[in-house]
Amino acid sequence: MFTARMTSKGQITVPKQVRDRLGVGQGEEVGFYEKNGIFFIKKNVAASPFDKWVGHLKSGKKKKTDTVVEEMRGK
């Protein structure tokens, strides 16, 4: 188990071993959540700006990517 001491401002330093395991570095966010009275820490992963396009080009037709792009551009 890893421990950290809280400052008078409510801040803690996450131990290096924990930061390494979470894969977080300076400026990145971590989140805390509770389940059945136990608190967990988790790395906040920002959504990709491309997530909204997942599955957008799916259609019943098998078109080449170049054809789809040309259609989207209005050519």
Secondary structure, DSSP 8 states (H G I E B T S, - for coil): -------TTS-----HHHHHHHT--TT--EEEEEETTEEEEEE-----TTGGGTTTT--SS---HHHHHHHHHT-
